[in-house]
Amino acid sequence: MYIIYIRNYKKKLLYLFLIILLWTAMFFAASVFIGRTFAYNLTINDYLSFSYPLQYTIEDIFINEKVQGNTIEANYNIAHHIPLKFSTYKSIEGKFSFDYPTAFELKEQYFSGAEILYHIGFKDKNKPIHGFVQVWSLPYSLEEFLEKSKATSMQNFINFTSQPITVDNSKGVFWRYSILTDSDMNYRGLEVFWKKDDKMYRISYFVPENQWNEKEYETFLKIVNSFKTY
């Protein structure tokens, strides 16, 4: 008498493959979550303390031998996302307002006898990010101004795009591009232009290419969308 066992090896191999794939996916998701959620704290006596992501390593720590009682402590903590805080700039005379990151410094400039009625420059206190908000007296069309500006510009535009946008219930134009400066550093440029009555409004934002990320794009749009005239 013979007993024959029929085993479905292909089906078992498929189940095993699916289980391995699921565990791999779970492990990858957990590593991404931990890398974004946790951070190491490094403390050197009472002189220096800072946090850094788990995927980074700290090497070549040097402490001068004259510093007594050297102790280095490292532990980890949950890294909390710090939302970007905004303040409001309000021009009483110009009758307009806009929000800007609180970490930015604002400086108002005056151009005597020029088409520019108001110029408010801003820059990040900690990064080489800068820009400005302008109000122009513009008796001709916005299209004519933009064509002339681009034709006479000395900037070396790279990856230039233009698209329509609505700001403060007015139709405008949104420019996105990169430029190469004299210092051989690429800057990402974001600019919005729109016209209301006989005035043109312009908001410009410039970020070094090596420091660019989508959060800068979101910051710029928040400034633009907050602009109001009254």
ZARONU-795001 format. One record per residue (C-alpha): residue in one letter; x, y, z negated. Coordinates in pm, whole numbers, plus 50000, padded with zeros to 5 digits. Each point is the difference from the previous one (the first is absolute). Layout:
// residues N
AXYZ...
//
This chain:
// residues 230
M500005000050000Y501355033850098I499105033549840I500555030050222Y500335034949849I499295029650227R501605031649881N499395034250166Y503545013949981K499265029250231K497185012349780K502154997449687L502855018450167L497605027550105Y498745003849640L503575001049873F500935026650254L496985021349903I500854997249631I503625010650062L498825029150216L497545011249731W502654998949728T502435019350219A497405026950066M499175002549628F503695002549910F500575027750257A496945019649882A501124996849638S503535012050081V498645030350187F497655008349710I502744996549738G502465020350210R497535028650024T498594997649649F503084994049785A503255019549976Y503224996849802N500945026249744L503735006449960T501195019549697I503595010649919N500125012549641D497985032149984Y501725014650305L498164984450291S496794980850062F498214992050325S497774973950166Y500464980950325P498104972650190L500634963649914Q501344992250347Y502895024549947T503264991449823I502255023649808E503734996350059D503235018149914I498905017749682F502855022149881I500165015549653N502925021649900E502074983649726K499835032249797V496284994549943Q499684981249672G497554972449914N499044990250352T496844978950018I498004991050309E496464987049969A497814986850281N496394988849981Y496935002250217N496705017949980I496855003850204A500575027250260H497095024250006H499125018450320I500225037449939P497435018150215L501125031550178K498605030649825F498755029950197S499565036749920T497985026350185Y501365031250168K497425027550052S500635031550202I497545026649889E501005024750271G500204974150278K496834982549883F501294964550031S501134972049769F501674966150021D501294972549772Y503664990549981P502074975049796T500895014249660A503604988550058F500295025850281E501295035449965L498065027150184K501405032750131E497995026850177Q501725020750270Y498905031450183F500725008150365S499595037250059G498345009050329A499894964150127E497184977250112I500484979349683L497675013749733Y500854975149725H502854975349958I500174976849699G503044977550008F500234969149784K502684974249920D500354969549782K502005006649684N501814966650024K500064991050371P500895018350325I496325001250096H498655033950099G497375017850202F497745030350009V496475013250038Q499495029750232V497175022950108W500435017850334S498185028150172L499284983650335P497965019650259Y500514973250269S499114963050016L501574972849788E500834979550311E501995028950146F501925004549676L500914962949975E501114997450363K502205030749960S501404987849667K500994966250136A501455014350322T502205025349819S500994977749707M503694991849960Q499214968049812N500874966150145F496654982249967I499984961949977N496874978150016F497725030350027T496244993849973S497045023749990Q496434992349897P496845018849899I499135005449635T497355018649801V501095022649714D497695021949793N497144992950248S502155012750289K501474980750292G503774999150010V503074981650127F502204975549809W503654996950108R502214970849894Y503634997350105S503614995149899I502785025450050L503794998049993T501535028449799D503445015950035S501224978549711D499164968350201M497184991549760N496644989650139Y496935016349845R496424988250031G497725029650075L496255002649938E498175031650104V496375010150024F498705031050182W496455013450014K498275032850069K497155016849819D498665033250130D503095020650093K502384981649765M502104969150055Y500974977249712R503064977949998I501214973749753S503434984250056Y501734971749813F503554986950054V501544968449851P503454984550066E499554969150215N501914978249751Q497615010149720W496794996750199N497154977649887E496254999850045K499495017249663E501485031650153Y497404997950277E497254996649737T501405029749805F499975021750312L496414990650087K498915007549644I501485035150032V498285004650337N496614986649890S500035021849688F500415032450200K496995022949963T499175035450111Y497415021249824
//
